[in-house]
Amino acid sequence: MACIFCKIAAGEIIANIVYQDGNVVAFRDTNPQAPVHILVIPREHIPSLTELQPSQSPLMGELVETAVMLAEREGVDQSGYRLVLNAGKDAGQAVEHIHLHLVGGRAMQWPPG
């Protein structure tokens, strides 16, 4: 059974997609934590950073490049934004499919947790 993010990437579940290409899909989070909250995922199912293979490193670069492009498109590149990549339940990873959170449009606090 495919995970929810795989189904979104395949077009089986409707999402507010803001970008997609052959390797990456980006869509608005349904429970946004800031005015801009976009999830950037690979089409390829990779459950977690702990299962990332060295050959998949270029794909992670594509996720970051996409997030940076979207930050500019969303108008938060100058004011600032946060990229979050959780690994495992204790870190807050709710879906077992690598995903990058692009969060911006408000002041962020530190530490985050």
CYANA upper distance limits for C-alpha pairs under 8 A (distance plus 0.5 A):
  2 ALA  CA      6 CYS  CA      6.43
  2 ALA  CA      7 LYS  CA      6.96
  3 CYS  CA      7 LYS  CA      6.84
  3 CYS  CA     95 VAL  CA      8.37
  3 CYS  CA     96 GLU  CA      8.04
  3 CYS  CA     97 HIS  CA      7.99
  4 ILE  CA      8 ILE  CA      6.76
  4 ILE  CA     13 ILE  CA      8.19
  4 ILE  CA     95 VAL  CA      8.28
  5 PHE  CA      9 ALA  CA      6.62
  5 PHE  CA     41 ILE  CA      8.14
  5 PHE  CA     95 VAL  CA      8.28
  5 PHE  CA     97 HIS  CA      7.27
  6 CYS  CA     10 ALA  CA      6.61
  6 CYS  CA     43 ARG  CA      7.15
  6 CYS  CA     44 GLU  CA      8.20
  6 CYS  CA     45 HIS  CA      7.13
  6 CYS  CA     97 HIS  CA      8.50
  7 LYS  CA     11 GLY  CA      6.63
  7 LYS  CA     12 GLU  CA      5.47
  7 LYS  CA     13 ILE  CA      6.11
  8 ILE  CA     12 GLU  CA      6.30
  8 ILE  CA     13 ILE  CA      5.30
  8 ILE  CA     14 ILE  CA      6.90
  8 ILE  CA     15 ALA  CA      7.02
  9 ALA  CA     25 VAL  CA      6.70
  9 ALA  CA     43 ARG  CA      6.28
 10 ALA  CA     43 ARG  CA      8.45
 15 ALA  CA     27 PHE  CA      6.90
 15 ALA  CA     28 ARG  CA      7.91
 16 ASN  CA     27 PHE  CA      5.76
 16 ASN  CA     28 ARG  CA      6.06
 17 ILE  CA     25 VAL  CA      7.75
 17 ILE  CA     26 ALA  CA      6.25
 17 ILE  CA     27 PHE  CA      4.54
 17 ILE  CA     28 ARG  CA      7.08
 18 VAL  CA     26 ALA  CA      6.19
 18 VAL  CA     27 PHE  CA      5.76
 18 VAL  CA     28 ARG  CA      7.65
 19 TYR  CA     24 VAL  CA      8.38
 19 TYR  CA     25 VAL  CA      6.34
 19 TYR  CA     26 ALA  CA      5.56
 19 TYR  CA     27 PHE  CA      7.46
 20 GLN  CA     24 VAL  CA      6.04
 20 GLN  CA     25 VAL  CA      4.80
 20 GLN  CA     26 ALA  CA      6.68
 21 ASP  CA     25 VAL  CA      7.10
 22 GLY  CA     43 ARG  CA      8.14
 23 ASN  CA     42 PRO  CA      6.23
 23 ASN  CA     43 ARG  CA      5.87
 23 ASN  CA     44 GLU  CA      7.78
 23 ASN  CA     59 LEU  CA      8.06
 24 VAL  CA     40 VAL  CA      7.50
 24 VAL  CA     41 ILE  CA      6.23
 24 VAL  CA     42 PRO  CA      5.05
 24 VAL  CA     43 ARG  CA      6.03
 24 VAL  CA     62 GLU  CA      7.98
 24 VAL  CA     63 LEU  CA      7.27
 24 VAL  CA     66 THR  CA      8.42
 25 VAL  CA     40 VAL  CA      6.42
 25 VAL  CA     41 ILE  CA      5.93
 25 VAL  CA     42 PRO  CA      6.81
 25 VAL  CA     43 ARG  CA      7.07
 26 ALA  CA     38 ILE  CA      7.00
 26 ALA  CA     39 LEU  CA      5.96
 26 ALA  CA     40 VAL  CA      4.79
 26 ALA  CA     41 ILE  CA      6.70
 27 PHE  CA     38 ILE  CA      5.94
 27 PHE  CA     39 LEU  CA      5.95
 27 PHE  CA     40 VAL  CA      7.24
 28 ARG  CA     32 PRO  CA      8.22
 28 ARG  CA     36 VAL  CA      8.45
 28 ARG  CA     37 HIS  CA      6.46
 28 ARG  CA     38 ILE  CA      4.84
 28 ARG  CA     39 LEU  CA      6.63
 29 ASP  CA     37 HIS  CA      6.18
 29 ASP  CA     38 ILE  CA      5.92
 29 ASP  CA     39 LEU  CA      6.56
 32 PRO  CA     36 VAL  CA      7.83
 32 PRO  CA     37 HIS  CA      5.82
 33 GLN  CA     37 HIS  CA      6.96
 33 GLN  CA    103 VAL  CA      7.88
 34 ALA  CA    103 VAL  CA      6.62
 34 ALA  CA    104 GLY  CA      6.47
 34 ALA  CA    105 GLY  CA      6.80
 34 ALA  CA    106 ARG  CA      6.94
 35 PRO  CA    103 VAL  CA      8.26
 35 PRO  CA    104 GLY  CA      6.95
 35 PRO  CA    105 GLY  CA      5.68
 35 PRO  CA    106 ARG  CA      7.45
 36 VAL  CA     74 GLU  CA      7.87
 36 VAL  CA    102 LEU  CA      7.74
 36 VAL  CA    103 VAL  CA      5.94
 36 VAL  CA    104 GLY  CA      5.50
 36 VAL  CA    105 GLY  CA      6.14
 37 HIS  CA    101 HIS  CA      7.16
 37 HIS  CA    102 LEU  CA      6.00
 37 HIS  CA    103 VAL  CA      5.07
 37 HIS  CA    104 GLY  CA      7.20
 38 ILE  CA    101 HIS  CA      6.29
 38 ILE  CA    102 LEU  CA      5.57
 38 ILE  CA    103 VAL  CA      7.20
 39 LEU  CA     99 HIS  CA      6.71
 39 LEU  CA    100 LEU  CA      6.09
 39 LEU  CA    101 HIS  CA      5.26
 39 LEU  CA    102 LEU  CA      6.80
 40 VAL  CA     63 LEU  CA      6.75
 40 VAL  CA     66 THR  CA      8.01
 40 VAL  CA     67 ALA  CA      7.27
 40 VAL  CA     99 HIS  CA      6.03
 40 VAL  CA    100 LEU  CA      5.49
 40 VAL  CA    101 HIS  CA      6.91
 40 VAL  CA    102 LEU  CA      7.96
 41 ILE  CA     63 LEU  CA      7.32
 41 ILE  CA     97 HIS  CA      8.21
 41 ILE  CA     98 ILE  CA      6.87
 41 ILE  CA     99 HIS  CA      5.14
 41 ILE  CA    100 LEU  CA      6.97
 42 PRO  CA     46 ILE  CA      8.41
 42 PRO  CA     59 LEU  CA      7.77
 42 PRO  CA     63 LEU  CA      7.58
 42 PRO  CA     98 ILE  CA      7.75
 42 PRO  CA     99 HIS  CA      7.83
 45 HIS  CA     97 HIS  CA      6.50
 45 HIS  CA     98 ILE  CA      8.10
 46 ILE  CA     51 GLU  CA      7.31
 46 ILE  CA     52 LEU  CA      7.22
 46 ILE  CA     96 GLU  CA      8.23
 46 ILE  CA     97 HIS  CA      5.85
 46 ILE  CA     98 ILE  CA      6.22
 47 PRO  CA     51 GLU  CA      7.10
 47 PRO  CA     96 GLU  CA      5.05
 47 PRO  CA     97 HIS  CA      4.64
 47 PRO  CA     98 ILE  CA      6.19
 48 SER  CA     52 LEU  CA      7.18
 48 SER  CA     87 ALA  CA      6.37
 48 SER  CA     88 GLY  CA      7.63
 48 SER  CA     96 GLU  CA      6.67
 48 SER  CA     97 HIS  CA      6.45
 48 SER  CA     98 ILE  CA      5.62
 49 LEU  CA     87 ALA  CA      6.35
 49 LEU  CA     98 ILE  CA      7.18
 50 THR  CA     87 ALA  CA      7.70
 52 LEU  CA     56 GLN  CA      6.97
 52 LEU  CA     57 SER  CA      8.22
 53 GLN  CA     57 SER  CA      7.62
 56 GLN  CA     60 MET  CA      7.31
 57 SER  CA     61 GLY  CA      7.02
 58 PRO  CA     62 GLU  CA      6.89
 59 LEU  CA     63 LEU  CA      6.94
 60 MET  CA     64 VAL  CA      6.97
 61 GLY  CA     65 GLU  CA      6.62
 62 GLU  CA     66 THR  CA      6.50
 63 LEU  CA     67 ALA  CA      6.71
 63 LEU  CA    100 LEU  CA      7.68
 64 VAL  CA     68 VAL  CA      6.70
 64 VAL  CA    100 LEU  CA      8.33
 65 GLU  CA     69 MET  CA      6.74
 66 THR  CA     70 LEU  CA      6.62
 67 ALA  CA     71 ALA  CA      6.56
 67 ALA  CA     83 LEU  CA      8.24
 67 ALA  CA    100 LEU  CA      8.42
 67 ALA  CA    102 LEU  CA      6.74
 68 VAL  CA     72 GLU  CA      6.98
 68 VAL  CA     77 ASP  CA      8.09
 69 MET  CA     73 ARG  CA      6.77
 70 LEU  CA     74 GLU  CA      6.39
 71 ALA  CA     75 GLY  CA      6.63
 71 ALA  CA     76 VAL  CA      5.81
 71 ALA  CA     77 ASP  CA      5.61
 71 ALA  CA     81 TYR  CA      7.76
 71 ALA  CA    102 LEU  CA      7.89
 71 ALA  CA    104 GLY  CA      8.43
 72 GLU  CA     76 VAL  CA      6.57
 72 GLU  CA     77 ASP  CA      5.31
 72 GLU  CA     78 GLN  CA      8.37
 76 VAL  CA     80 GLY  CA      6.13
 76 VAL  CA     81 TYR  CA      6.68
 76 VAL  CA    104 GLY  CA      6.58
 76 VAL  CA    105 GLY  CA      6.46
 77 ASP  CA     81 TYR  CA      7.15
 79 SER  CA    105 GLY  CA      8.16
 80 GLY  CA    104 GLY  CA      7.12
 80 GLY  CA    105 GLY  CA      8.21
 81 TYR  CA    102 LEU  CA      7.50
 81 TYR  CA    103 VAL  CA      6.15
 81 TYR  CA    104 GLY  CA      4.86
 81 TYR  CA    105 GLY  CA      7.67
 82 ARG  CA    101 HIS  CA      8.24
 82 ARG  CA    102 LEU  CA      6.41
 82 ARG  CA    103 VAL  CA      5.64
 82 ARG  CA    104 GLY  CA      6.77
 83 LEU  CA    100 LEU  CA      6.98
 83 LEU  CA    101 HIS  CA      5.97
 83 LEU  CA    102 LEU  CA      5.38
 83 LEU  CA    103 VAL  CA      6.92
 84 VAL  CA    100 LEU  CA      6.16
 84 VAL  CA    101 HIS  CA      5.43
 84 VAL  CA    102 LEU  CA      7.26
 84 VAL  CA    103 VAL  CA      8.35
 85 LEU  CA     98 ILE  CA      8.24
 85 LEU  CA     99 HIS  CA      6.95
 85 LEU  CA    100 LEU  CA      5.48
 85 LEU  CA    101 HIS  CA      6.97
 86 ASN  CA     91 ALA  CA      5.95
 86 ASN  CA     92 GLY  CA      6.58
 86 ASN  CA     93 GLN  CA      5.67
 86 ASN  CA     99 HIS  CA      8.35
 86 ASN  CA    100 LEU  CA      8.36
 87 ALA  CA     91 ALA  CA      6.33
 87 ALA  CA     92 GLY  CA      7.88
 87 ALA  CA     93 GLN  CA      6.24
 88 GLY  CA     92 GLY  CA      7.08
 88 GLY  CA     93 GLN  CA      5.69
 89 LYS  CA     93 GLN  CA      5.58
 89 LYS  CA     94 ALA  CA      7.15
104 GLY  CA    108 MET  CA      8.48
